[in-house]
Amino acid sequence: MKNIWLLLIFMLNLVACSQAPGELELSNKNASVDSSCYSLKGSSLSTASYLSNVIFPDGFDMSGFNSTGVSLQGLDLSKTKGLTAQMLSNAASSMSGIILPPSFDMTGFDVNGKTLSNIDLSDTQNLSAASFNGATRLYNITLPSGFNLTGLNTSGMTLAKMNLKNTTGLTVQMLNDAQLEGEILLPDGFNVTGLDLTGQNHATDFSNTVGLTIEMIDNSTVFSGKIPPGLDISNLDYSNAVSGTMASPIQKYIKVDFSQAVGIDLDIFLALARCDIIKVYLDPIKDHSCNILPSFDVSLESFSGYELHNMNLKSMMNLTGAHIQDSDSGLQEVHAPLSGIDFTGYTGKFFLEMVDLSNSTNLTASMINNTDYMRATVFPAMDFTGVTRDFSFFDDADFSNVTNLTAAQINNNTFGFKNYILPDGFDISGVDFTGCDMDYGDYSNTVGMTASQVEKIIGSVPNTFTPVVLPAVDLSTLDTTGLTLWNIDFSNTINFNASHLSNATGLSRLILPAGMDLSGLTLSTSTLQDFKVATNFPASQVNMATVQNLPLGTDLSLLTPTTYSNEDSAGNVFPTYPSLSIAQINALTYIDYTTLPDDYDLTGFDPSGLSGINRFDAYKAKNFPISALNKGIDFNYFTPPKDFDISSWDSTGKSMQGWDLRDVKGLSMNHLANASSISRVKLPNDFDFTGAYFNNAILSQIDLSNLQPVSCE
């Protein structure tokens, strides 16, 4: 009997020492999901109005979360527990970016009246098609493989960017009842007979379907999806395939691959070829909306009555000068056939404009002289002898492939030199730049440029973002008096010196020669010009420039800035920036992207005169006065000093947006509850959320993943 009692006592001791379900062993850093408890409770989340991109710790218990009216956006709930489908159903009308726990039970899930977007439901259980009935919009919802759509009522619903490829039970009626948007992926072999796309703006992938006709797609307002190989498009309504104007076409078919379609003729080809062709500065001629068309031989076609404007003709075969001559106006803003154009038979039209003819043949001087506009055109390899056309009609043209181009030809120019691409080694010395109008251009491949020519170029260049690149020109005699220097690349020039900058009325976006000596520089106005590649920037001029744009080692002892910013947007601290005194900091108007040096003494810091503080890192500083937080200035993305005691601060009505509070002392739930904004806040790992009340706050981009577990008792 005694032995039995000893055995019972031993077993009771084992039970007492065992870990109860859900209890945490604090020393075990690899505790399972089901053994984690935290001071923050699911019920506390009910007091927020918006949960967005909050990262929860492993095993966080969502039990008690009343989600009614709470907006859920961008939440990774995959490692939480206690979440129910009812919580999702009760949330606010828009829910997106939710990651659910594995094998999550969707029983009772109801999204009537809701918009769902970017949610992966592939690893869920007990999800039914009827759960989606009444939803206003489903966008990029990933469904379980083999999901049965039977019972889905899409009336009044928008289906956008939905992958239905691995589903079953899909019907044409479901597609007809819905508004389709973006890319819709359909099951392989799906029969679309009876599909009504009238008024739809969509990118449905029909590539592996059956029963599709071009008439169905023609009923769409806009189609940018995929068609099956071998689709007969002979009945395509080409008269309605594009609207708008020649200069600004409005396409029904956008970026559709018709390369394997059949039944195409010239009318259909040209209708589908219409798209928006653009050319920006020195970039190649390009597009953003053109369709891909099958090879089409036009050798026997007549182009009489056709306007070849804003078209992708890359796949056209045997286009000749005779065809272009037969057209209404020539070629304007087109992708030329990749096989090239034989210009035999061309005598001259209104346009050969914004077209790459570099692969073409038999274009002659006489043809060019009889063409009105050839702006932004790339010329083929040809002899320019005999070209007498006014060069003002060649603006932005590329002559890099031609031979025997002369300065005299360029000077035959009513409106002045403008943005030409010239052959390598072209002698530019005889070009008259009087009245030139140069937005950009690279002339580093030319020879013979003079300082007097540069003076005229400087006077014409606007303050844009693409510079005019000068060749290796000697600028020792350059006179910049009264000129504004901007948007010019002087890096190749010779004898460009500080006096040229001093005599100018303003500087902006110049590229200076590497190692340029700035001794003696005087700036008449403040400038954002970048001087980092130069040397010997005068100490007397440091307040006229932006400190981060000064050469390394510049004497900054006389600096009296109005704004403070000693790092770039990536957090890289500028090595040139000095440590300002507190008096200087208090006299600033703005602090932005600033990291204070080690042990910087902030005693006396008073930001009341500042207009704003943004991305202010004082982590390694000392003596930060808590009174500075009460001066009516929002500190956005603020990192207080290490071990800063924040306990006495009243946060009521103040913004804590982006604050890094991981190493402060005295932080309490009251600070968060009373603040006007706590988005993107970083909290201590041992922060105590006990009794947390968020007062309908927006909780956004808060990382709680390292929150320390507490006892589950």
C-alpha positions as CSV (number, residue, x, y, z in Angstrom):
1,M,0.0,0.0,0.0
2,K,2.9,2.3,0.9
3,N,4.4,1.7,-2.5
4,I,1.2,2.6,-4.3
5,W,1.0,5.9,-2.4
6,L,4.7,6.7,-3.3
7,L,3.9,6.0,-7.0
8,L,0.9,8.3,-6.9
9,I,2.9,11.1,-5.3
10,F,5.6,10.6,-7.9
11,M,3.1,10.8,-10.8
12,L,1.5,14.0,-9.3
13,N,4.9,15.6,-9.1
14,L,5.4,14.9,-12.8
15,V,2.1,16.5,-13.6
16,A,2.9,19.6,-11.5
17,C,6.2,20.0,-13.2
18,S,4.8,19.6,-16.7
19,Q,4.0,22.5,-18.9
20,A,0.3,23.0,-19.3
21,P,-1.0,23.5,-22.8
22,G,-0.2,27.1,-24.0
23,E,2.2,27.8,-21.2
24,L,5.6,29.3,-22.2
25,E,8.9,28.1,-21.2
26,L,10.7,31.5,-21.2
27,S,14.1,30.1,-21.5
28,N,13.2,28.1,-24.7
29,K,13.7,30.5,-27.6
30,N,12.4,28.0,-30.0
31,A,9.1,27.5,-28.3
32,S,6.3,26.3,-30.6
33,V,3.6,28.5,-32.0
34,D,1.1,27.0,-29.5
35,S,3.3,27.9,-26.4
36,S,3.6,31.7,-26.8
37,C,1.8,34.3,-24.7
38,Y,2.3,38.1,-25.0
39,S,1.2,41.2,-23.1
40,L,-0.6,42.3,-26.2
41,K,-3.9,40.5,-26.5
42,G,-6.2,40.0,-29.5
43,S,-8.9,41.9,-27.6
44,S,-6.7,45.0,-27.6
45,L,-6.6,45.1,-31.4
46,S,-10.4,45.6,-31.3
47,T,-9.7,49.2,-30.1
48,A,-7.9,50.1,-33.3
49,S,-9.7,51.3,-36.4
50,Y,-7.1,50.1,-38.9
51,L,-4.5,47.3,-38.9
52,S,-2.0,47.6,-41.8
53,N,1.3,45.8,-42.2
54,V,1.6,44.9,-38.6
55,I,4.0,42.0,-38.1
56,F,2.9,39.7,-35.3
57,P,5.2,37.5,-33.2
58,D,5.0,33.7,-33.5
59,G,2.0,32.2,-31.8
60,F,0.2,35.5,-31.2
61,D,-3.3,34.7,-29.9
62,M,-6.0,36.5,-31.9
63,S,-8.7,35.2,-29.6
64,G,-10.9,38.0,-28.3
65,F,-10.3,40.1,-31.4
66,N,-13.6,41.9,-32.3
67,S,-12.9,42.8,-35.9
68,T,-16.2,44.5,-36.5
69,G,-15.4,47.6,-38.6
70,V,-11.7,47.2,-38.3
71,S,-9.8,47.5,-41.6
72,L,-7.4,44.7,-42.3
73,Q,-4.6,45.4,-44.8
74,G,-1.3,43.7,-45.4
75,L,-1.3,41.4,-42.4
76,D,0.8,38.3,-42.1
77,L,-1.3,36.1,-39.8
78,S,0.3,32.9,-40.8
79,K,2.0,32.2,-37.4
80,T,-0.9,33.4,-35.2
81,K,-3.5,31.3,-33.5
82,G,-7.1,31.9,-32.5
83,L,-8.0,33.5,-35.8
84,T,-11.5,32.6,-37.1
85,A,-13.2,33.0,-40.4
86,Q,-15.8,35.1,-38.5
87,M,-13.2,37.7,-37.6
88,L,-12.4,38.0,-41.3
89,S,-16.1,38.2,-42.2
90,N,-16.8,41.0,-39.6
91,A,-13.9,43.2,-40.7
92,A,-14.4,46.4,-42.6
93,S,-15.5,46.3,-46.2
94,S,-12.0,46.4,-47.8
95,M,-9.5,43.6,-46.9
96,S,-6.2,43.1,-48.7
97,G,-2.9,41.4,-48.4
98,I,-3.9,39.0,-45.7
99,I,-1.7,35.9,-45.2
100,L,-3.6,33.2,-43.3
101,P,-2.4,30.3,-41.1
102,P,-1.8,27.0,-42.9
103,S,-4.9,24.9,-43.4
104,F,-7.1,27.7,-42.1
105,D,-10.7,26.8,-41.6
106,M,-12.9,29.0,-43.7
107,T,-16.2,27.7,-42.4
108,G,-18.7,30.5,-42.1
109,F,-16.6,32.9,-44.2
110,D,-18.9,35.6,-45.7
111,V,-17.7,38.6,-47.7
112,N,-21.0,40.0,-48.7
113,G,-20.5,43.7,-49.6
114,K,-16.7,43.5,-49.3
115,T,-13.7,44.1,-51.6
116,L,-11.0,41.4,-51.3
117,S,-7.6,41.9,-52.9
118,N,-4.3,40.1,-52.9
119,I,-5.3,37.3,-50.6
120,D,-3.9,33.8,-50.9
121,L,-6.6,31.2,-50.0
122,S,-4.8,28.3,-51.6
123,D,-4.0,26.6,-48.3
124,T,-7.4,26.8,-46.6
125,Q,-10.1,24.3,-45.8
126,N,-13.9,24.3,-46.1
127,L,-14.0,27.3,-48.4
128,S,-17.1,27.4,-50.5
129,A,-17.9,29.4,-53.7
130,A,-21.0,30.7,-52.0
131,S,-18.8,32.5,-49.4
132,F,-17.9,35.0,-52.2
133,N,-21.5,35.8,-53.2
134,G,-22.3,39.4,-52.7
135,A,-18.7,40.5,-52.8
136,T,-18.3,43.8,-54.7
137,R,-14.8,43.1,-56.0
138,L,-12.4,40.1,-56.1
139,Y,-8.8,41.2,-57.1
140,N,-6.0,38.7,-57.3
141,I,-7.5,36.1,-55.0
142,T,-5.6,32.8,-55.1
143,L,-8.0,29.9,-54.7
144,P,-7.3,26.3,-53.7
145,S,-6.3,24.0,-56.5
146,G,-9.3,22.3,-57.9
147,F,-11.6,24.8,-56.1
148,N,-15.3,24.2,-57.2
149,L,-16.9,27.4,-58.3
150,T,-20.4,25.9,-58.5
151,G,-22.8,28.1,-56.6
152,L,-20.9,31.3,-57.3
153,N,-23.1,34.2,-58.1
154,T,-21.1,37.0,-59.8
155,S,-23.9,39.4,-60.5
156,G,-22.7,42.9,-59.5
157,M,-19.2,41.6,-58.9
158,T,-15.9,42.7,-60.4
159,L,-13.4,40.0,-61.1
160,A,-10.0,41.5,-61.5
161,K,-6.7,39.8,-62.2
162,M,-8.1,36.4,-61.1
163,N,-6.4,33.1,-61.8
164,L,-9.3,30.6,-62.4
165,K,-7.1,28.2,-64.4
166,N,-7.1,25.4,-61.7
167,T,-10.7,25.7,-60.7
168,T,-13.7,23.6,-61.7
169,G,-17.4,24.5,-62.2
170,L,-16.7,27.8,-64.0
171,T,-19.5,28.8,-66.4
172,V,-19.8,31.3,-69.1
173,Q,-22.7,32.8,-67.2
174,M,-20.5,33.6,-64.3
175,L,-18.2,35.6,-66.6
176,N,-21.1,37.3,-68.3
177,D,-22.6,38.4,-65.0
178,A,-19.3,39.9,-63.8
179,Q,-17.3,42.9,-64.7
180,L,-14.0,41.7,-65.9
181,E,-10.8,43.7,-65.3
182,G,-7.2,43.0,-65.8
183,E,-5.8,39.6,-66.6
184,I,-8.2,36.7,-66.1
185,L,-6.8,33.2,-66.4
186,L,-9.3,30.6,-67.6
187,P,-9.1,26.8,-67.3
188,D,-7.4,24.9,-70.1
189,G,-9.9,23.8,-72.7
190,F,-12.6,26.1,-71.2
191,N,-15.4,26.6,-73.8
192,V,-16.2,30.2,-74.1
193,T,-19.1,29.8,-76.5
194,G,-21.8,32.3,-75.6
195,L,-19.4,34.7,-73.8
196,D,-20.6,38.3,-73.9
197,L,-17.7,40.8,-73.5
198,T,-19.8,43.9,-74.5
199,G,-18.3,46.9,-72.7
200,Q,-15.6,45.0,-70.9
201,N,-12.1,46.5,-70.4
202,H,-10.1,43.4,-69.7
203,A,-7.0,41.3,-70.3
204,T,-8.5,37.8,-70.2
205,D,-6.1,35.0,-71.3
206,F,-8.0,33.0,-73.9
207,S,-4.9,31.3,-75.2
208,N,-5.9,27.7,-74.2
209,T,-9.7,28.1,-74.5
210,V,-12.0,26.9,-77.3
211,G,-15.0,28.5,-79.0
212,L,-13.5,32.0,-79.1
213,T,-14.3,34.2,-82.1
214,I,-12.9,37.6,-83.0
215,E,-16.5,38.9,-82.9
216,M,-16.6,38.2,-79.2
217,I,-13.5,40.2,-78.5
218,D,-14.6,43.0,-80.8
219,N,-17.5,43.6,-78.4
220,S,-15.0,44.6,-75.7
221,T,-14.2,48.3,-75.0
222,V,-10.5,47.5,-74.5
223,F,-8.8,44.1,-74.8
224,S,-5.2,43.5,-73.8
225,G,-5.3,39.8,-73.2
226,K,-4.2,36.7,-75.1
227,I,-5.8,34.9,-78.0
228,P,-5.5,31.2,-79.1
229,P,-3.1,30.3,-81.8
230,G,-4.7,30.2,-85.2
231,L,-7.6,32.5,-84.3
232,D,-9.3,33.7,-87.5
233,I,-9.5,37.5,-87.4
234,S,-10.8,38.0,-90.9
235,N,-14.1,39.4,-89.5
236,L,-12.4,41.8,-87.1
237,D,-14.2,45.2,-87.3
238,Y,-11.2,47.2,-88.3
239,S,-13.2,50.4,-88.5
240,N,-13.7,50.3,-84.7
241,A,-10.4,48.9,-83.7
242,V,-9.0,52.3,-83.1
243,S,-10.5,55.7,-82.4
244,G,-9.2,59.1,-81.5
245,T,-6.9,61.1,-83.8
246,M,-4.0,60.1,-86.0
247,A,-1.7,61.9,-83.5
248,S,-3.4,60.4,-80.4
249,P,-4.9,57.0,-81.3
250,I,-7.2,55.3,-78.8
251,Q,-6.8,51.5,-79.3
252,K,-9.3,48.8,-78.6
253,Y,-6.5,46.2,-78.8
254,I,-3.5,47.0,-76.7
255,K,-0.3,44.9,-76.7
256,V,-2.1,41.8,-78.0
257,D,0.0,39.1,-79.7
258,F,-1.6,38.5,-83.1
259,S,1.5,36.9,-84.5
260,Q,-0.2,33.5,-84.9
261,A,-3.6,34.8,-86.0
262,V,-4.9,34.0,-89.5
263,G,-7.2,35.9,-91.9
264,I,-5.4,39.2,-91.8
265,D,-5.6,41.7,-94.7
266,L,-4.2,45.2,-95.2
267,D,-7.1,47.0,-93.5
268,I,-7.0,44.8,-90.5
269,F,-3.2,44.9,-90.3
270,L,-3.1,48.7,-90.4
271,A,-5.9,49.1,-87.9
272,L,-4.1,46.8,-85.5
273,A,-0.8,48.5,-86.2
274,R,-2.0,51.8,-85.0
275,C,-0.5,52.7,-81.6
276,D,1.2,55.5,-79.7
277,I,4.8,55.9,-81.0
278,I,7.0,58.3,-78.9
279,K,10.5,59.6,-78.9
280,V,12.0,61.3,-75.9
281,Y,15.2,63.2,-76.2
282,L,18.0,60.9,-77.4
283,D,16.1,57.7,-76.6
284,P,15.3,55.3,-79.4
285,I,11.8,55.5,-81.0
286,K,9.6,53.4,-78.8
287,D,6.1,52.6,-77.8
288,H,4.1,51.3,-74.8
289,S,1.0,50.0,-76.4
290,C,1.7,48.4,-79.8
291,N,0.3,45.0,-80.8
292,I,2.5,42.2,-82.2
293,L,1.4,41.4,-85.7
294,P,2.1,38.5,-88.1
295,S,4.4,38.8,-91.0
296,F,2.5,40.5,-93.8
297,D,3.6,40.8,-97.4
298,V,2.4,44.0,-99.0
299,S,4.2,43.7,-102.3
300,L,0.9,43.5,-104.2
301,E,-1.0,46.0,-102.0
302,S,-2.0,49.5,-102.8
303,F,-1.6,52.2,-100.1
304,S,-3.7,54.8,-101.8
305,G,-6.0,56.5,-99.2
306,Y,-4.0,55.2,-96.2
307,E,-2.4,57.4,-93.6
308,L,0.7,55.7,-92.2
309,H,0.9,57.5,-88.9
310,N,1.5,56.1,-85.4
311,M,1.9,52.5,-86.5
312,N,4.0,49.4,-85.7
313,L,5.0,48.2,-89.2
314,K,7.9,46.0,-87.9
315,S,6.5,42.8,-89.4
316,M,5.5,44.3,-92.7
317,M,7.4,42.7,-95.6
318,N,8.4,44.2,-99.0
319,L,7.3,47.8,-98.2
320,T,8.8,50.0,-100.8
321,G,9.2,53.7,-101.6
322,A,6.4,53.3,-104.2
323,H,4.0,52.2,-101.4
324,I,5.0,55.2,-99.3
325,Q,4.6,57.5,-102.4
326,D,1.1,56.0,-102.9
327,S,0.0,56.7,-99.3
328,D,-1.6,60.0,-98.2
329,S,1.3,61.7,-96.4
330,G,4.3,59.4,-96.1
331,L,5.6,57.9,-92.9
332,Q,5.1,59.7,-89.6
333,E,5.9,58.2,-86.1
334,V,6.1,54.6,-87.2
335,H,8.2,51.5,-86.4
336,A,9.7,50.8,-89.8
337,P,9.8,47.2,-91.1
338,L,12.6,45.2,-89.6
339,S,13.4,44.0,-93.1
340,G,14.1,47.6,-94.2
341,I,12.5,49.7,-96.9
342,D,13.7,49.9,-100.5
343,F,12.9,53.5,-101.3
344,T,12.9,52.9,-105.1
345,G,9.8,54.6,-106.4
346,Y,9.7,57.3,-103.7
347,T,9.7,60.8,-105.1
348,G,8.7,62.8,-102.0
349,K,5.9,63.2,-99.5
350,F,4.9,65.4,-96.6
351,F,6.5,63.2,-93.9
352,L,9.4,60.8,-93.3
353,E,9.3,61.8,-89.7
354,M,10.2,60.1,-86.4
355,V,11.0,56.8,-88.2
356,D,14.2,54.7,-88.0
357,L,15.4,54.3,-91.6
358,S,18.8,53.0,-90.6
359,N,18.1,49.6,-92.3
360,S,16.6,51.1,-95.5
361,T,18.2,51.4,-98.9
362,N,18.2,53.6,-102.0
363,L,17.2,56.8,-100.2
364,T,18.7,59.7,-102.2
365,A,19.4,63.4,-101.8
366,S,16.6,64.2,-104.3
367,M,14.1,62.2,-102.3
368,I,15.1,64.1,-99.1
369,N,14.9,67.5,-100.8
370,N,11.3,66.7,-101.9
371,T,10.2,65.6,-98.4
372,D,8.8,68.3,-96.1
373,Y,9.4,67.0,-92.6
374,M,12.1,64.5,-91.4
375,R,12.3,65.4,-87.7
376,A,13.6,62.8,-85.3
377,T,14.4,60.5,-88.2
378,V,17.3,58.1,-88.2
379,F,18.9,58.2,-91.6
380,P,20.5,55.2,-93.3
381,A,24.0,54.9,-94.6
382,M,23.9,57.3,-97.5
383,D,25.8,60.1,-99.2
384,F,24.4,63.5,-98.2
385,T,26.0,65.3,-101.1
386,G,23.3,67.3,-102.9
387,V,20.9,67.6,-99.9
388,T,19.7,71.2,-99.9
389,R,16.7,70.9,-97.6
390,D,16.2,73.5,-94.9
391,F,17.7,71.9,-91.8
392,S,15.0,73.3,-89.5
393,F,12.8,70.4,-90.8
394,F,15.4,67.9,-89.5
395,D,15.1,68.8,-85.8
396,D,16.3,65.9,-83.5
397,A,17.4,63.9,-86.6
398,D,20.2,61.3,-86.4
399,F,22.8,61.8,-89.1
400,S,25.4,59.4,-87.5
401,N,25.2,57.0,-90.5
402,V,25.6,59.5,-93.3
403,T,28.7,60.7,-95.2
404,N,29.6,64.0,-96.7
405,L,27.4,66.1,-94.3
406,T,28.8,69.6,-94.2
407,A,28.5,72.6,-91.9
408,A,27.1,74.6,-94.8
409,Q,24.1,72.2,-95.1
410,I,23.4,72.5,-91.4
411,N,23.7,76.4,-91.6
412,N,20.9,76.3,-94.2
413,N,18.5,76.6,-91.2
414,T,15.6,79.0,-90.8
415,F,15.2,78.5,-87.1
416,G,18.7,77.6,-85.9
417,F,20.7,74.5,-84.9
418,K,18.7,72.1,-82.8
419,N,19.6,68.7,-81.3
420,Y,21.2,66.9,-84.2
421,I,23.1,63.6,-83.8
422,L,26.2,64.1,-86.0
423,P,28.7,61.6,-87.5
424,D,31.8,60.6,-85.6
425,G,34.6,63.0,-86.3
426,F,32.3,65.7,-87.8
427,D,34.1,69.0,-88.1
428,I,31.7,71.3,-86.3
429,S,33.9,74.5,-86.5
430,G,31.9,76.0,-89.4
431,V,28.5,75.5,-87.8
432,D,26.7,78.8,-87.0
433,F,25.0,78.4,-83.5
434,T,23.4,81.8,-83.7
435,G,19.8,81.5,-82.5
436,C,20.3,77.8,-81.8
437,D,17.7,76.0,-79.7
438,M,19.3,73.0,-77.9
439,D,17.4,71.0,-75.3
440,Y,20.0,68.3,-75.2
441,G,22.6,66.6,-77.4
442,D,26.0,64.8,-77.3
443,Y,28.7,66.5,-79.4
444,S,31.6,64.8,-77.7
445,N,32.2,62.9,-81.0
446,T,32.8,66.1,-83.0
447,V,35.9,68.1,-83.6
448,G,36.7,71.8,-84.1
449,M,34.3,73.4,-81.7
450,T,35.3,76.9,-80.5
451,A,34.7,78.9,-77.3
452,S,32.6,81.4,-79.2
453,Q,30.3,78.6,-80.4
454,V,30.0,77.4,-76.8
455,E,28.9,80.9,-75.7
456,K,26.0,80.7,-78.2
457,I,25.1,77.2,-77.0
458,I,25.1,78.3,-73.4
459,G,22.6,81.0,-74.1
460,S,20.1,78.6,-75.7
461,V,20.1,75.6,-73.4
462,P,17.0,75.4,-71.1
463,N,17.1,74.1,-67.5
464,T,16.2,70.5,-68.4
465,F,17.5,67.2,-67.1
466,T,19.4,65.9,-70.2
467,P,22.6,67.8,-70.6
468,V,24.3,69.2,-73.8
469,V,27.6,67.3,-73.9
470,L,30.5,69.4,-75.2
471,P,33.6,67.9,-76.9
472,A,37.2,68.5,-76.0
473,V,37.0,72.3,-76.7
474,D,39.5,74.8,-75.4
475,L,37.5,77.3,-73.3
476,S,40.3,79.6,-72.2
477,T,38.7,82.5,-74.0
478,L,35.1,81.7,-73.0
479,D,33.2,84.7,-71.7
480,T,30.3,83.7,-69.5
481,T,29.5,87.2,-68.2
482,G,25.8,87.6,-67.8
483,L,25.1,84.0,-68.9
484,T,23.2,81.4,-66.9
485,L,25.1,78.1,-66.9
486,W,22.8,75.1,-66.7
487,N,22.4,71.7,-68.2
488,I,25.8,71.5,-69.8
489,D,28.4,68.8,-69.5
490,F,31.9,70.4,-69.4
491,S,33.7,67.2,-68.4
492,N,35.5,66.9,-71.7
493,T,36.5,70.5,-72.1
494,I,39.9,72.1,-71.6
495,N,40.7,75.2,-69.5
496,F,37.3,75.6,-68.0
497,N,38.0,77.4,-64.8
498,A,36.5,79.0,-61.7
499,S,36.2,82.4,-63.3
500,H,33.8,81.1,-65.8
501,L,31.5,80.0,-63.0
502,S,32.0,83.3,-61.1
503,N,31.1,85.4,-64.1
504,A,27.8,83.5,-64.7
505,T,24.5,84.7,-63.2
506,G,23.5,81.2,-62.1
507,L,24.6,77.6,-62.0
508,S,22.5,74.4,-62.3
509,R,23.0,70.8,-63.4
510,L,26.5,71.3,-64.8
511,I,28.9,68.4,-65.1
512,L,32.3,69.8,-64.2
513,P,35.7,68.4,-65.3
514,A,37.2,66.0,-62.7
515,G,39.6,67.8,-60.4
516,M,38.6,71.3,-61.6
517,D,40.3,73.9,-59.4
518,L,37.7,76.2,-57.8
519,S,40.2,78.6,-56.1
520,G,38.9,82.1,-56.3
521,L,35.3,81.1,-57.0
522,T,32.7,83.7,-56.1
523,L,29.0,82.8,-56.4
524,S,26.5,85.6,-57.0
525,T,23.5,83.4,-56.0
526,S,22.8,80.3,-54.0
527,T,23.0,77.1,-56.1
528,L,22.3,73.4,-55.9
529,Q,25.2,72.8,-58.3
530,D,27.2,69.6,-57.6
531,F,30.9,70.5,-57.0
532,K,32.0,67.2,-55.5
533,V,34.4,66.3,-58.4
534,A,36.2,69.6,-58.1
535,T,38.9,70.8,-55.7
536,N,39.7,73.8,-53.5
537,F,36.1,75.1,-53.0
538,P,36.6,78.4,-51.1
539,A,35.5,78.5,-47.5
540,S,33.9,82.0,-48.1
541,Q,31.4,80.4,-50.5
542,V,30.1,77.5,-48.4
543,N,26.8,79.2,-47.6
544,M,26.0,79.7,-51.3
545,A,26.1,76.0,-52.0
546,T,24.5,72.8,-50.6
547,V,27.0,71.2,-48.3
548,Q,26.5,67.6,-49.5
549,N,27.5,68.9,-53.0
550,L,30.9,70.2,-51.9
551,P,34.2,68.5,-52.4
552,L,35.5,66.3,-49.6
553,G,37.7,68.3,-47.3
554,T,36.1,71.7,-47.9
555,D,36.7,74.1,-45.0
556,L,33.2,74.5,-43.5
557,S,34.2,76.7,-40.5
558,L,32.1,79.6,-41.9
559,L,29.0,77.6,-42.6
560,T,25.7,79.1,-41.3
561,P,23.0,76.8,-42.7
562,T,19.3,77.4,-42.5
563,T,18.5,73.7,-43.0
564,Y,20.3,70.6,-41.8
565,S,20.6,67.4,-43.8
566,N,23.7,65.3,-43.5
567,E,22.7,62.1,-45.1
568,D,21.0,60.9,-48.2
569,S,17.6,59.0,-48.5
570,A,19.4,55.7,-48.1
571,G,20.9,56.7,-44.8
572,N,24.4,57.3,-46.0
573,V,26.0,60.1,-43.9
574,F,27.8,62.8,-46.0
575,P,31.4,62.9,-44.8
576,T,31.7,66.6,-45.6
577,Y,29.0,67.8,-43.2
578,P,30.2,69.5,-40.0
579,S,28.9,69.1,-36.5
580,L,26.8,72.3,-35.8
581,S,26.6,74.0,-32.5
582,I,23.3,74.0,-30.6
583,A,22.9,77.7,-31.4
584,Q,23.2,76.9,-35.1
585,I,20.7,74.1,-34.9
586,N,18.2,76.2,-33.0
587,A,18.5,78.8,-35.8
588,L,17.7,76.3,-38.5
589,T,14.4,76.3,-40.4
590,Y,14.3,72.6,-41.1
591,I,16.0,69.4,-40.1
592,D,15.9,66.6,-42.6
593,Y,17.8,63.3,-43.0
594,T,20.2,64.0,-40.2
595,T,22.2,61.7,-38.0
596,L,24.0,63.3,-35.1
597,P,27.6,62.3,-34.3
598,D,28.6,60.3,-31.2
599,D,28.1,62.1,-27.9
600,Y,26.7,65.2,-29.5
601,D,25.4,67.3,-26.6
602,L,21.8,68.4,-27.2
603,T,21.6,70.5,-24.0
604,G,19.6,73.6,-24.8
605,F,18.1,72.2,-28.0
606,D,14.9,74.2,-28.8
607,P,13.2,73.4,-32.1
608,S,10.4,75.9,-31.6
609,G,11.7,78.0,-34.5
610,L,11.8,75.1,-36.9
611,S,9.2,74.5,-39.5
612,G,9.7,70.7,-39.4
613,I,11.9,67.8,-38.3
614,N,12.1,64.7,-40.5
615,R,14.3,61.6,-40.2
616,F,16.3,62.8,-37.2
617,D,18.6,60.2,-35.7
618,A,19.8,61.3,-32.2
619,Y,20.6,57.7,-31.1
620,K,24.2,58.4,-30.2
621,A,23.7,61.9,-28.9
622,K,23.2,62.8,-25.3
623,N,21.2,65.2,-23.1
624,F,18.2,65.4,-25.3
625,P,15.8,67.7,-23.5
626,I,12.3,66.2,-23.2
627,S,10.9,69.7,-23.5
628,A,12.0,69.7,-27.1
629,L,9.1,67.3,-27.8
630,N,6.6,69.8,-26.5
631,K,7.4,72.8,-28.8
632,G,4.6,72.1,-31.3
633,I,6.9,70.6,-33.9
634,D,6.2,67.1,-35.2
635,F,9.2,64.8,-35.1
636,N,8.7,62.4,-38.0
637,Y,10.9,59.3,-38.1
638,F,12.7,60.2,-34.9
639,T,15.3,58.1,-33.1
640,P,15.8,59.4,-29.5
641,P,19.1,58.8,-27.7
642,K,19.9,55.4,-26.3
643,D,18.3,54.9,-22.9
644,F,16.4,58.2,-23.2
645,D,13.8,58.4,-20.4
646,I,10.5,59.2,-22.1
647,S,8.3,58.4,-19.1
648,S,7.3,62.0,-18.2
649,W,6.4,63.0,-21.7
650,D,2.8,63.7,-22.5
651,S,2.1,62.4,-26.0
652,T,-1.5,63.6,-26.1
653,G,-2.3,64.8,-29.7
654,K,1.3,64.5,-30.8
655,S,2.6,62.5,-33.8
656,M,4.9,59.6,-33.2
657,Q,5.1,58.6,-36.8
658,G,8.2,56.5,-37.7
659,W,9.7,56.8,-34.2
660,D,12.3,54.2,-33.3
661,L,11.7,53.6,-29.6
662,R,13.4,50.2,-29.2
663,D,16.1,51.5,-26.7
664,V,14.2,54.1,-24.7
665,K,13.1,53.9,-21.1
666,G,9.8,54.5,-19.5
667,L,7.7,54.0,-22.6
668,S,4.1,53.0,-21.7
669,M,0.9,52.1,-23.4
670,N,-0.4,55.6,-22.6
671,H,2.1,57.2,-24.9
672,L,0.8,55.1,-27.8
673,A,-2.9,55.5,-26.9
674,N,-2.7,59.3,-26.5
675,A,-0.7,60.0,-29.6
676,S,-2.3,61.3,-32.8
677,S,-0.3,58.9,-35.0
678,I,1.8,55.8,-34.2
679,S,2.3,54.4,-37.7
680,R,5.7,52.8,-38.4
681,V,6.7,52.9,-34.8
682,K,9.4,50.5,-33.6
683,L,8.9,49.3,-30.0
684,P,11.1,47.7,-27.4
685,N,11.0,43.9,-27.4
686,D,9.8,43.9,-23.8
687,F,7.2,46.6,-24.3
688,D,4.2,45.9,-21.9
689,F,0.9,46.0,-23.8
690,T,-1.1,45.0,-20.8
691,G,-4.5,46.7,-20.9
692,A,-3.6,48.2,-24.3
693,Y,-6.3,50.6,-25.7
694,F,-5.6,52.1,-29.1
695,N,-8.5,54.6,-29.1
696,N,-9.5,53.9,-32.7
697,A,-5.9,54.6,-33.8
698,I,-4.4,53.5,-37.1
699,L,-1.8,50.8,-36.5
700,S,0.4,50.8,-39.6
701,Q,3.8,49.3,-40.4
702,I,4.5,48.2,-36.8
703,D,6.9,45.3,-36.3
704,L,6.0,43.2,-33.2
705,S,7.8,40.1,-34.4
706,N,10.4,40.4,-31.6
707,L,7.9,41.0,-28.8
708,Q,9.1,39.1,-25.7
709,P,6.8,36.3,-24.5
710,V,5.3,36.5,-21.0
711,S,3.9,33.9,-18.7
712,C,0.7,32.5,-19.9
713,E,-0.7,32.3,-16.3
